[in-house]
């Protein structure tokens, strides 16, 4: 793919070419991803911020990636070519997270990143490797972004490049030019230095070390003033390199000590790519570890902490002032055991509050507070003062202390409710643990139905008050939310009424179904587990909006709903002319049936007629593969084989994934897969390359064929990587291209040659790179 700067507004037509409904993320179907990507281009910065949060909740959830993550990568790379795309530095940081799942690490172990996916996991196929390779294919684009006028974009591009050691021989040359140019922004030069260090220097190791030595020996950097960031970055690079001469390391150690004593110059938030809210406005007195949260972020946030590892002097006698307000120390409150007058109870409460506020890593000592629990209300006025504090930390810790109080009376709960109304949403969980009267619930209903909490924010008072009504309200009060509330109230009330058997499913389910399109977890579990919901869905299918049809079917597939009771109805739906995507999703529902028969196989294959959609054929392939170990594997394998020659590349790729599951037919499967090394679809050639590698069947002939005859530089580069990380590694010089027209392959080839010469252990992948 050719990467270049594109003028005008970003073109989002690529979004419409991706079958998002067939992809998934942490919460099911990826149908909501296109709208989230459009949110990245919003002129509203708050919406863009929420979009980034949305991505971290679904397509990148707690370090996990999904099929939708892979699809989104190509869209992000396309957007990065447009200077008018807002927040490009954040998009680059997202890509870095997708690639290695952990920022701030010194080295990327390719043998680990490219290891065989864990096909036994509940999540199915691992998409980690595919994400890494897809992002790595954009290295020429990231090099192009180093020339951007916006330092945030250039720094983030250097950060991303540092995660791809196999491309070091292209990247390091480019980064060294930046680090050598005195007129370049110091923060970008620093990022370039550390990126080269992460990449091992590539072909510019000598030039890189010479530059580091000149920066470390610079007398101006040794004056008794805060070290410039550029010098500090050079110190870090010197100290982490085991092969640096001892004389230079001694200078580096002295500079590291000095940096810990006087601090490091840090960028303003407007320059720092991963922007955090500073803890202090006076950055001259704060080291990076104190300025940014979290501290372990590339390339400056953890620099001071990393230098500590190498410094002989852990901290100067002149400490750097801390800007973090951690509150009073618990030991500053003197508590007399067994004495329960007001002053002593207040001291016990304040001491517990101080423990919660400091979030002690050793745990919160609750046992000493146990004798004071019956008397805790003597400190009620103190708790109210802390709940009214302007500091979030005080309010949060006070709410935590309230969990240790005895049951509150109606008057005390009223006082907490007033604070909940005024924005202290952390009190919702506290209030729910105490008796709540019908009068109080009636007031909650009144607030919600009058829409006084119409804003939609995470953990907003509206969310907490709704939960309180559903938990403590009467049937009549919950019914009022269903009749008079906005959609979030109606959906939550519908589920609560169903659980109390106080509403007819036909009345509640249409309301609950609307939430599935936007991805509500509770609603998905409801539809996946409740047979009445399954029956209503199949009955209402023809009159339902298409997005709801997809979302509900996808929910039942992902949560493995048991539809045995509705098996015949499902087959009739699949066999009747329906929309292709919906038919495919219903076939996926059949795949999850606990029992199947050869007759069911024949009925499914009858759906694959000449005019059938590729999505339907893909679903049939998945269903046949899902019915393995049912006692007729030979029949299933025989029926699956023809799909390896299907006219659709997508169907061929699906067959490629399912056929290896039939272990008894392994030799025959390998020969079928090897045919796809010549497939006319590049994605299929890449996929079968890694499939053969995962099966341990990749041969030298396969790699030679791909590196010498494949027109795609990316396929050839991945063939070289697969050969390098194979067990045992298969690397031959005759595979390594030297032509100038294929920079990606040439860079990988040079990295492999260099890695072989520097390998000091026999582990697959050549040890640390």
URRA-V581423 format. One record per residue. RES is the residue in three letters. SS is DSSP state (alpha for helix, beta for strand, coil for the rest). OMEGA is omega in whole degrees, 0 to 359 (NA if undefined). Layout:
res:RES ss:SS omega:OMEGA
res:RES ss:SS omega:OMEGA
This chain:
res:UNK ss:coil omega:179
res:UNK ss:coil omega:180
res:UNK ss:coil omega:180
res:UNK ss:coil omega:177
res:UNK ss:coil omega:182
res:UNK ss:beta omega:181
res:UNK ss:coil omega:176
res:UNK ss:coil omega:179
res:UNK ss:coil omega:181
res:UNK ss:coil omega:179
res:UNK ss:coil omega:183
res:UNK ss:coil omega:181
res:UNK ss:alpha omega:179
res:UNK ss:alpha omega:180
res:UNK ss:alpha omega:184
res:UNK ss:alpha omega:180
res:UNK ss:alpha omega:183
res:UNK ss:coil omega:181
res:UNK ss:coil omega:186
res:UNK ss:alpha omega:182
res:UNK ss:alpha omega:180
res:UNK ss:alpha omega:181
res:UNK ss:coil omega:181
res:UNK ss:beta omega:172
res:UNK ss:beta omega:188
res:UNK ss:coil omega:186
res:UNK ss:coil omega:177
res:UNK ss:beta omega:185
res:UNK ss:beta omega:181
res:UNK ss:coil omega:183
res:UNK ss:coil omega:182
res:UNK ss:coil omega:184
res:UNK ss:alpha omega:180
res:UNK ss:alpha omega:180
res:UNK ss:alpha omega:177
res:UNK ss:alpha omega:179
res:UNK ss:alpha omega:176
res:UNK ss:alpha omega:178
res:UNK ss:alpha omega:177
res:UNK ss:coil omega:183
res:UNK ss:coil omega:182
res:UNK ss:coil omega:174
res:UNK ss:coil omega:180
res:UNK ss:coil omega:183
res:UNK ss:alpha omega:180
res:UNK ss:alpha omega:178
res:UNK ss:alpha omega:178
res:UNK ss:alpha omega:179
res:UNK ss:alpha omega:179
res:UNK ss:alpha omega:178
res:UNK ss:alpha omega:177
res:UNK ss:alpha omega:178
res:UNK ss:alpha omega:180
res:UNK ss:alpha omega:180
res:UNK ss:alpha omega:181
res:UNK ss:alpha omega:178
res:UNK ss:alpha omega:185
res:UNK ss:coil omega:184
res:UNK ss:coil omega:173
res:UNK ss:beta omega:190
res:UNK ss:beta omega:178
res:UNK ss:coil omega:177
res:UNK ss:coil omega:180
res:UNK ss:beta omega:177
res:UNK ss:beta omega:190
res:UNK ss:coil omega:179
res:UNK ss:alpha omega:179
res:UNK ss:alpha omega:177
res:UNK ss:alpha omega:180
res:UNK ss:alpha omega:181
res:UNK ss:alpha omega:182
res:UNK ss:alpha omega:183
res:UNK ss:alpha omega:182
res:UNK ss:alpha omega:177
res:UNK ss:alpha omega:179
res:UNK ss:alpha omega:180
res:UNK ss:alpha omega:177
res:UNK ss:alpha omega:181
res:UNK ss:alpha omega:182
res:UNK ss:alpha omega:180
res:UNK ss:coil omega:182
res:UNK ss:beta omega:176
res:UNK ss:coil omega:180
res:UNK ss:coil omega:176
res:UNK ss:coil omega:181
res:UNK ss:coil omega:173
res:UNK ss:coil omega:180
res:UNK ss:alpha omega:179
res:UNK ss:alpha omega:179
res:UNK ss:alpha omega:177
res:UNK ss:alpha omega:177
res:UNK ss:alpha omega:179
res:UNK ss:alpha omega:174
res:UNK ss:alpha omega:180
res:UNK ss:alpha omega:178
res:UNK ss:alpha omega:178
res:UNK ss:alpha omega:179
res:UNK ss:alpha omega:188
res:UNK ss:alpha omega:188
res:UNK ss:alpha omega:170
res:UNK ss:coil omega:178
res:UNK ss:coil omega:180
res:UNK ss:coil omega:175
res:UNK ss:coil omega:180
res:UNK ss:coil omega:185
res:UNK ss:coil omega:186
res:UNK ss:coil omega:174
res:UNK ss:coil omega:178
res:UNK ss:coil omega:184
res:UNK ss:alpha omega:180
res:UNK ss:alpha omega:178
res:UNK ss:alpha omega:182
res:UNK ss:alpha omega:185
res:UNK ss:coil omega:183
res:UNK ss:coil omega:180
res:UNK ss:coil omega:179
res:UNK ss:coil omega:178
res:UNK ss:coil omega:184
res:UNK ss:coil omega:179
res:UNK ss:coil omega:184
res:UNK ss:coil omega:180
res:UNK ss:coil omega:183
res:UNK ss:coil omega:181
res:UNK ss:coil omega:185
res:UNK ss:coil omega:177
res:UNK ss:coil omega:180
res:UNK ss:coil omega:183
res:UNK ss:alpha omega:183
res:UNK ss:alpha omega:182
res:UNK ss:alpha omega:177
res:UNK ss:alpha omega:182
res:UNK ss:alpha omega:182
res:UNK ss:alpha omega:180
res:UNK ss:alpha omega:179
res:UNK ss:alpha omega:178
res:UNK ss:alpha omega:179
res:UNK ss:coil omega:180
res:UNK ss:coil omega:182
res:UNK ss:alpha omega:177
res:UNK ss:alpha omega:177
res:UNK ss:alpha omega:182
res:UNK ss:alpha omega:174
res:UNK ss:alpha omega:178
res:UNK ss:alpha omega:183
res:UNK ss:alpha omega:176
res:UNK ss:coil omega:180
res:UNK ss:coil omega:183
res:UNK ss:coil omega:177
res:UNK ss:coil omega:180
res:UNK ss:coil omega:182
res:UNK ss:alpha omega:179
res:UNK ss:alpha omega:181
res:UNK ss:alpha omega:182
res:UNK ss:alpha omega:180
res:UNK ss:alpha omega:179
res:UNK ss:alpha omega:177
res:UNK ss:alpha omega:177
res:UNK ss:alpha omega:177
res:UNK ss:alpha omega:182
res:UNK ss:alpha omega:181
res:UNK ss:alpha omega:184
res:UNK ss:coil omega:182
res:UNK ss:coil omega:185
res:UNK ss:coil omega:184
res:UNK ss:alpha omega:181
res:UNK ss:alpha omega:178
res:UNK ss:alpha omega:186
res:UNK ss:alpha omega:186
res:UNK ss:alpha omega:170
res:UNK ss:alpha omega:187
res:UNK ss:alpha omega:187
res:UNK ss:alpha omega:177
res:UNK ss:alpha omega:182
res:UNK ss:alpha omega:181
res:UNK ss:alpha omega:180
res:UNK ss:alpha omega:178
res:UNK ss:alpha omega:178
res:UNK ss:alpha omega:182
res:UNK ss:alpha omega:182
res:UNK ss:alpha omega:186
res:UNK ss:coil omega:185
res:UNK ss:coil omega:182
res:UNK ss:coil omega:180
res:UNK ss:coil omega:177
res:UNK ss:coil omega:183
res:UNK ss:alpha omega:181
res:UNK ss:alpha omega:176
res:UNK ss:alpha omega:177
res:UNK ss:alpha omega:178
res:UNK ss:alpha omega:178
res:UNK ss:alpha omega:179
res:UNK ss:alpha omega:179
res:UNK ss:alpha omega:184
res:UNK ss:alpha omega:177
res:UNK ss:alpha omega:178
res:UNK ss:alpha omega:179
res:UNK ss:alpha omega:177
res:UNK ss:alpha omega:184
res:UNK ss:alpha omega:176
res:UNK ss:coil omega:177
res:UNK ss:coil omega:180
res:UNK ss:alpha omega:182
res:UNK ss:alpha omega:185
res:UNK ss:alpha omega:184
res:UNK ss:alpha omega:182
res:UNK ss:alpha omega:180
res:UNK ss:alpha omega:180
res:UNK ss:alpha omega:180
res:UNK ss:alpha omega:178
res:UNK ss:alpha omega:179
res:UNK ss:alpha omega:178
res:UNK ss:alpha omega:182
res:UNK ss:alpha omega:180
res:UNK ss:alpha omega:180
res:UNK ss:alpha omega:181
res:UNK ss:alpha omega:180
res:UNK ss:coil omega:182
res:UNK ss:coil omega:185
res:UNK ss:alpha omega:182
res:UNK ss:alpha omega:180
res:UNK ss:alpha omega:184
res:UNK ss:alpha omega:179
res:UNK ss:coil omega:182
res:UNK ss:coil omega:176
res:UNK ss:coil omega:178
res:UNK ss:coil omega:182
res:UNK ss:beta omega:174
res:UNK ss:coil omega:183
res:UNK ss:alpha omega:183
res:UNK ss:alpha omega:179
res:UNK ss:alpha omega:180
res:UNK ss:alpha omega:177
res:UNK ss:alpha omega:178
res:UNK ss:alpha omega:178
res:UNK ss:alpha omega:181
res:UNK ss:alpha omega:180
res:UNK ss:alpha omega:180
res:UNK ss:alpha omega:186
res:UNK ss:alpha omega:181
res:UNK ss:alpha omega:181
res:UNK ss:coil omega:184
res:UNK ss:coil omega:186
res:UNK ss:coil omega:179
res:UNK ss:coil omega:179
res:UNK ss:coil omega:184
res:UNK ss:alpha omega:180
res:UNK ss:alpha omega:180
res:UNK ss:alpha omega:178
res:UNK ss:alpha omega:178
res:UNK ss:alpha omega:176
res:UNK ss:alpha omega:179
res:UNK ss:alpha omega:179
res:UNK ss:alpha omega:180
res:UNK ss:alpha omega:179
res:UNK ss:alpha omega:177
res:UNK ss:alpha omega:177
res:UNK ss:alpha omega:183
res:UNK ss:alpha omega:180
res:UNK ss:alpha omega:178
res:UNK ss:alpha omega:181
res:UNK ss:alpha omega:188
res:UNK ss:alpha omega:180
res:UNK ss:coil omega:182
res:UNK ss:beta omega:176
res:UNK ss:coil omega:182
res:UNK ss:coil omega:182
res:UNK ss:coil omega:172
res:UNK ss:coil omega:180
res:UNK ss:coil omega:181
res:UNK ss:coil omega:180
res:UNK ss:coil omega:184
res:UNK ss:coil omega:187
res:UNK ss:coil omega:178
res:UNK ss:coil omega:192
res:UNK ss:coil omega:176
res:UNK ss:coil omega:177
res:UNK ss:coil omega:181
res:UNK ss:coil omega:177
res:UNK ss:coil omega:180
res:UNK ss:coil omega:179
res:UNK ss:coil omega:183
res:UNK ss:coil omega:184
res:UNK ss:alpha omega:182
res:UNK ss:alpha omega:182
res:UNK ss:alpha omega:187
res:UNK ss:coil omega:175
res:UNK ss:coil omega:184
res:UNK ss:alpha omega:181
res:UNK ss:alpha omega:180
res:UNK ss:alpha omega:189
res:UNK ss:alpha omega:187
res:UNK ss:coil omega:178
res:UNK ss:coil omega:355
res:UNK ss:coil omega:186
res:UNK ss:coil omega:186
res:UNK ss:coil omega:178
res:UNK ss:coil omega:179
res:UNK ss:coil omega:352
res:UNK ss:coil omega:186
res:UNK ss:coil omega:189
res:UNK ss:coil omega:182
res:UNK ss:coil omega:186
res:UNK ss:alpha omega:180
res:UNK ss:alpha omega:181
res:UNK ss:alpha omega:179
res:UNK ss:alpha omega:179
res:UNK ss:alpha omega:178
res:UNK ss:alpha omega:183
res:UNK ss:alpha omega:185
res:UNK ss:alpha omega:187
res:UNK ss:coil omega:177
res:UNK ss:coil omega:179
res:UNK ss:coil omega:186
res:UNK ss:coil omega:181
res:UNK ss:coil omega:182
res:UNK ss:coil omega:175
res:UNK ss:coil omega:176
res:UNK ss:coil omega:187
res:UNK ss:coil omega:175
res:UNK ss:coil omega:180
res:UNK ss:coil omega:176
res:UNK ss:coil omega:181
res:UNK ss:coil omega:183
res:UNK ss:coil omega:178
res:UNK ss:coil omega:182
res:UNK ss:coil omega:177
res:UNK ss:coil omega:181
res:UNK ss:coil omega:177
res:UNK ss:coil omega:181
res:UNK ss:alpha omega:183
res:UNK ss:alpha omega:179
res:UNK ss:alpha omega:178
res:UNK ss:coil omega:182
res:UNK ss:coil omega:183
res:UNK ss:coil omega:179
res:UNK ss:coil omega:181
res:UNK ss:coil omega:175
res:UNK ss:coil omega:179
res:UNK ss:coil omega:191
res:UNK ss:coil omega:171
res:UNK ss:coil omega:187
res:UNK ss:alpha omega:185
res:UNK ss:alpha omega:182
res:UNK ss:alpha omega:176
res:UNK ss:alpha omega:177
res:UNK ss:alpha omega:179
res:UNK ss:alpha omega:179
res:UNK ss:alpha omega:178
res:UNK ss:alpha omega:180
res:UNK ss:alpha omega:179
res:UNK ss:alpha omega:177
res:UNK ss:alpha omega:178
res:UNK ss:alpha omega:180
res:UNK ss:alpha omega:177
res:UNK ss:alpha omega:180
res:UNK ss:alpha omega:183
res:UNK ss:alpha omega:180
res:UNK ss:alpha omega:180
res:UNK ss:coil omega:185
res:UNK ss:coil omega:180
res:UNK ss:coil omega:180
res:UNK ss:coil omega:180
res:UNK ss:coil omega:180
res:UNK ss:coil omega:181
res:UNK ss:coil omega:183
res:UNK ss:coil omega:185
res:UNK ss:alpha omega:180
res:UNK ss:alpha omega:181
res:UNK ss:alpha omega:185
res:UNK ss:alpha omega:181
res:UNK ss:alpha omega:183
res:UNK ss:alpha omega:184
res:UNK ss:alpha omega:182
res:UNK ss:alpha omega:184
res:UNK ss:alpha omega:189
res:UNK ss:alpha omega:182
res:UNK ss:alpha omega:175
res:UNK ss:alpha omega:181
res:UNK ss:alpha omega:184
res:UNK ss:alpha omega:181
res:UNK ss:alpha omega:178
res:UNK ss:alpha omega:179
res:UNK ss:alpha omega:179
res:UNK ss:alpha omega:178
res:UNK ss:alpha omega:179
res:UNK ss:alpha omega:178
res:UNK ss:alpha omega:180
res:UNK ss:coil omega:181
res:UNK ss:coil omega:176
res:UNK ss:coil omega:183
res:UNK ss:coil omega:179
res:UNK ss:alpha omega:183
res:UNK ss:alpha omega:178
res:UNK ss:alpha omega:183
res:UNK ss:alpha omega:181
res:UNK ss:alpha omega:182
res:UNK ss:alpha omega:179
res:UNK ss:alpha omega:177
res:UNK ss:alpha omega:178
res:UNK ss:alpha omega:178
res:UNK ss:alpha omega:182
res:UNK ss:alpha omega:177
res:UNK ss:coil omega:180
res:UNK ss:coil omega:181
res:UNK ss:coil omega:173
res:UNK ss:coil omega:179
res:UNK ss:coil omega:184
res:UNK ss:coil omega:177
res:UNK ss:coil omega:186
res:UNK ss:alpha omega:181
res:UNK ss:alpha omega:180
res:UNK ss:alpha omega:178
res:UNK ss:alpha omega:177
res:UNK ss:alpha omega:180
res:UNK ss:alpha omega:177
res:UNK ss:alpha omega:180
res:UNK ss:alpha omega:178
res:UNK ss:alpha omega:180
res:UNK ss:alpha omega:174
res:UNK ss:alpha omega:178
res:UNK ss:alpha omega:185
res:UNK ss:coil omega:168
res:UNK ss:coil omega:179
res:UNK ss:coil omega:187
res:UNK ss:alpha omega:179
res:UNK ss:alpha omega:181
res:UNK ss:alpha omega:182
res:UNK ss:alpha omega:180
res:UNK ss:alpha omega:179
res:UNK ss:alpha omega:182
res:UNK ss:alpha omega:185
res:UNK ss:coil omega:181
res:UNK ss:coil omega:182
res:UNK ss:coil omega:180
res:UNK ss:coil omega:179
res:UNK ss:coil omega:186
res:UNK ss:coil omega:177
res:UNK ss:alpha omega:178
res:UNK ss:alpha omega:180
res:UNK ss:alpha omega:177
res:UNK ss:alpha omega:178
res:UNK ss:alpha omega:177
res:UNK ss:alpha omega:176
res:UNK ss:alpha omega:180
res:UNK ss:alpha omega:181
res:UNK ss:alpha omega:180
res:UNK ss:alpha omega:183
res:UNK ss:alpha omega:182
res:UNK ss:alpha omega:175
res:UNK ss:coil omega:175
res:UNK ss:coil omega:178
res:UNK ss:coil omega:177
res:UNK ss:coil omega:186
res:UNK ss:coil omega:180
res:UNK ss:coil omega:182
res:UNK ss:coil omega:179
res:UNK ss:coil omega:177
res:UNK ss:coil omega:180
res:UNK ss:coil omega:178
res:UNK ss:coil omega:176
res:UNK ss:alpha omega:180
res:UNK ss:alpha omega:181
res:UNK ss:alpha omega:182
res:UNK ss:alpha omega:181
res:UNK ss:alpha omega:177
res:UNK ss:alpha omega:180
res:UNK ss:alpha omega:180
res:UNK ss:alpha omega:178
res:UNK ss:alpha omega:182
res:UNK ss:alpha omega:182
res:UNK ss:alpha omega:188
res:UNK ss:alpha omega:185
res:UNK ss:coil omega:176
res:UNK ss:coil omega:177
res:UNK ss:alpha omega:180
res:UNK ss:alpha omega:180
res:UNK ss:alpha omega:178
res:UNK ss:alpha omega:178
res:UNK ss:alpha omega:179
res:UNK ss:alpha omega:176
res:UNK ss:alpha omega:179
res:UNK ss:alpha omega:184
res:UNK ss:alpha omega:191
res:UNK ss:alpha omega:186
res:UNK ss:coil omega:172
res:UNK ss:coil omega:187
res:UNK ss:alpha omega:180
res:UNK ss:alpha omega:178
res:UNK ss:alpha omega:181
res:UNK ss:alpha omega:181
res:UNK ss:alpha omega:180
res:UNK ss:alpha omega:180
res:UNK ss:alpha omega:180
res:UNK ss:alpha omega:179
res:UNK ss:alpha omega:179
res:UNK ss:alpha omega:180
res:UNK ss:alpha omega:176
res:UNK ss:alpha omega:180
res:UNK ss:alpha omega:179
res:UNK ss:coil omega:182
res:UNK ss:coil omega:183
res:UNK ss:coil omega:179
res:UNK ss:coil omega:177
res:UNK ss:coil omega:180
res:UNK ss:alpha omega:182
res:UNK ss:alpha omega:179
res:UNK ss:alpha omega:186
res:UNK ss:alpha omega:190
res:UNK ss:alpha omega:177
res:UNK ss:alpha omega:179
res:UNK ss:alpha omega:180
res:UNK ss:alpha omega:183
res:UNK ss:alpha omega:181
res:UNK ss:alpha omega:182
res:UNK ss:alpha omega:183
res:UNK ss:alpha omega:180
res:UNK ss:coil omega:181
res:UNK ss:coil omega:169
res:UNK ss:coil omega:179
res:UNK ss:coil omega:183
res:UNK ss:alpha omega:182
res:UNK ss:alpha omega:181
res:UNK ss:alpha omega:180
res:UNK ss:alpha omega:177
res:UNK ss:alpha omega:180
res:UNK ss:alpha omega:182
res:UNK ss:alpha omega:182
res:UNK ss:alpha omega:189
res:UNK ss:alpha omega:189
res:UNK ss:coil omega:181
res:UNK ss:alpha omega:179
res:UNK ss:alpha omega:178
res:UNK ss:alpha omega:178
res:UNK ss:alpha omega:181
res:UNK ss:alpha omega:180
res:UNK ss:alpha omega:181
res:UNK ss:alpha omega:182
res:UNK ss:alpha omega:179
res:UNK ss:alpha omega:187
res:UNK ss:alpha omega:189
res:UNK ss:alpha omega:187
res:UNK ss:alpha omega:184
res:UNK ss:alpha omega:187
res:UNK ss:coil omega:174
res:UNK ss:coil omega:187
res:UNK ss:alpha omega:180
res:UNK ss:alpha omega:178
res:UNK ss:alpha omega:177
res:UNK ss:alpha omega:180
res:UNK ss:alpha omega:187
res:UNK ss:alpha omega:182
res:UNK ss:alpha omega:178
res:UNK ss:alpha omega:180
res:UNK ss:alpha omega:177
res:UNK ss:alpha omega:181
res:UNK ss:alpha omega:177
res:UNK ss:alpha omega:186
res:UNK ss:alpha omega:180
res:UNK ss:coil omega:174
res:UNK ss:coil omega:178
res:UNK ss:coil omega:179
res:UNK ss:coil omega:184
res:UNK ss:coil omega:181
res:UNK ss:alpha omega:181
res:UNK ss:alpha omega:185
res:UNK ss:alpha omega:185
res:UNK ss:alpha omega:183
res:UNK ss:alpha omega:177
res:UNK ss:alpha omega:178
res:UNK ss:alpha omega:179
res:UNK ss:alpha omega:180
res:UNK ss:alpha omega:178
res:UNK ss:alpha omega:181
res:UNK ss:alpha omega:183
res:UNK ss:alpha omega:179
res:UNK ss:coil omega:181
res:UNK ss:coil omega:179
res:UNK ss:coil omega:173
res:UNK ss:coil omega:189
res:UNK ss:alpha omega:184
res:UNK ss:alpha omega:179
res:UNK ss:alpha omega:177
res:UNK ss:alpha omega:180
res:UNK ss:alpha omega:180
res:UNK ss:alpha omega:178
res:UNK ss:alpha omega:175
res:UNK ss:alpha omega:176
res:UNK ss:alpha omega:175
res:UNK ss:alpha omega:178
res:UNK ss:alpha omega:180
res:UNK ss:alpha omega:183
res:UNK ss:coil omega:179
res:UNK ss:coil omega:183
res:UNK ss:coil omega:179
res:UNK ss:coil omega:178
res:UNK ss:coil omega:183
res:UNK ss:coil omega:175
res:UNK ss:alpha omega:178
res:UNK ss:alpha omega:177
res:UNK ss:alpha omega:176
res:UNK ss:alpha omega:180
res:UNK ss:alpha omega:180
res:UNK ss:alpha omega:179
res:UNK ss:alpha omega:181
res:UNK ss:alpha omega:179
res:UNK ss:alpha omega:178
res:UNK ss:alpha omega:183
res:UNK ss:coil omega:177
res:UNK ss:coil omega:187
res:UNK ss:coil omega:184
res:UNK ss:coil omega:184
res:UNK ss:coil omega:181
res:UNK ss:coil omega:181
res:UNK ss:alpha omega:179
res:UNK ss:alpha omega:179
res:UNK ss:alpha omega:180
res:UNK ss:alpha omega:176
res:UNK ss:alpha omega:181
res:UNK ss:alpha omega:177
res:UNK ss:alpha omega:178
res:UNK ss:alpha omega:180
res:UNK ss:alpha omega:180
res:UNK ss:alpha omega:180
res:UNK ss:alpha omega:177
res:UNK ss:alpha omega:180
res:UNK ss:alpha omega:181
res:UNK ss:coil omega:178
res:UNK ss:coil omega:181
res:UNK ss:coil omega:176
res:UNK ss:coil omega:178
res:UNK ss:coil omega:178
res:UNK ss:coil omega:182
res:UNK ss:alpha omega:181
res:UNK ss:alpha omega:178
res:UNK ss:alpha omega:181
res:UNK ss:alpha omega:181
res:UNK ss:alpha omega:179
res:UNK ss:alpha omega:181
res:UNK ss:alpha omega:182
res:UNK ss:alpha omega:186
res:UNK ss:alpha omega:183
res:UNK ss:alpha omega:182
res:UNK ss:alpha omega:179
res:UNK ss:alpha omega:178
res:UNK ss:alpha omega:181
res:UNK ss:coil omega:180
res:UNK ss:coil omega:181
res:UNK ss:coil omega:178
res:UNK ss:alpha omega:180
res:UNK ss:alpha omega:181
res:UNK ss:alpha omega:178
res:UNK ss:alpha omega:180
res:UNK ss:alpha omega:178
res:UNK ss:alpha omega:178
res:UNK ss:alpha omega:178
res:UNK ss:alpha omega:180
res:UNK ss:alpha omega:187
res:UNK ss:alpha omega:185
res:UNK ss:alpha omega:181
res:UNK ss:coil omega:179
res:UNK ss:coil omega:180
res:UNK ss:coil omega:189
res:UNK ss:alpha omega:183
res:UNK ss:alpha omega:181
res:UNK ss:alpha omega:186
res:UNK ss:alpha omega:181
res:UNK ss:alpha omega:180
res:UNK ss:alpha omega:180
res:UNK ss:alpha omega:181
res:UNK ss:alpha omega:179
res:UNK ss:alpha omega:177
res:UNK ss:alpha omega:180
res:UNK ss:alpha omega:184
res:UNK ss:alpha omega:176
res:UNK ss:alpha omega:184
res:UNK ss:alpha omega:173
res:UNK ss:alpha omega:177
res:UNK ss:alpha omega:181
res:UNK ss:coil omega:181
res:UNK ss:coil omega:179
res:UNK ss:coil omega:183
res:UNK ss:alpha omega:181
res:UNK ss:alpha omega:178
res:UNK ss:alpha omega:178
res:UNK ss:alpha omega:178
res:UNK ss:alpha omega:184
res:UNK ss:alpha omega:182
res:UNK ss:alpha omega:175
res:UNK ss:alpha omega:182
res:UNK ss:alpha omega:177
res:UNK ss:alpha omega:177
res:UNK ss:alpha omega:178
res:UNK ss:alpha omega:179
res:UNK ss:alpha omega:180
res:UNK ss:coil omega:183
res:UNK ss:coil omega:184
res:UNK ss:coil omega:179
res:UNK ss:coil omega:183
res:UNK ss:coil omega:177
res:UNK ss:alpha omega:180
res:UNK ss:alpha omega:178
res:UNK ss:alpha omega:182
res:UNK ss:alpha omega:180
res:UNK ss:alpha omega:179
res:UNK ss:alpha omega:183
res:UNK ss:alpha omega:184
res:UNK ss:alpha omega:182
res:UNK ss:alpha omega:186
res:UNK ss:alpha omega:184
res:UNK ss:coil omega:181
res:UNK ss:coil omega:183
res:UNK ss:coil omega:177
res:UNK ss:alpha omega:182
res:UNK ss:alpha omega:179
res:UNK ss:alpha omega:180
res:UNK ss:alpha omega:179
res:UNK ss:alpha omega:180
res:UNK ss:alpha omega:175
res:UNK ss:alpha omega:178
res:UNK ss:alpha omega:178
res:UNK ss:alpha omega:179
res:UNK ss:alpha omega:178
res:UNK ss:alpha omega:183
res:UNK ss:alpha omega:183
res:UNK ss:alpha omega:179
res:UNK ss:coil omega:178
res:UNK ss:coil omega:355
res:UNK ss:coil omega:181
res:UNK ss:coil omega:176
res:UNK ss:coil omega:180
res:UNK ss:coil omega:179
res:UNK ss:coil omega:184
res:UNK ss:alpha omega:182
res:UNK ss:alpha omega:177
res:UNK ss:alpha omega:192
res:UNK ss:coil omega:183
res:UNK ss:coil omega:180
res:UNK ss:coil omega:183
res:UNK ss:coil omega:181
res:UNK ss:coil omega:184
res:UNK ss:coil omega:184
res:UNK ss:coil omega:186
res:UNK ss:alpha omega:182
res:UNK ss:alpha omega:180
res:UNK ss:alpha omega:181
res:UNK ss:alpha omega:180
res:UNK ss:alpha omega:178
res:UNK ss:alpha omega:181
res:UNK ss:alpha omega:179
res:UNK ss:alpha omega:179
res:UNK ss:alpha omega:179
res:UNK ss:alpha omega:180
res:UNK ss:alpha omega:180
res:UNK ss:alpha omega:181
res:UNK ss:alpha omega:179
res:UNK ss:alpha omega:183
res:UNK ss:alpha omega:183
res:UNK ss:alpha omega:183
res:UNK ss:coil omega:180
res:UNK ss:coil omega:176
res:UNK ss:coil omega:185
res:UNK ss:coil omega:183
res:UNK ss:coil omega:177
res:UNK ss:coil omega:179
res:UNK ss:coil omega:171
res:UNK ss:coil omega:176
res:UNK ss:coil omega:183
res:UNK ss:coil omega:178
res:UNK ss:coil omega:NA
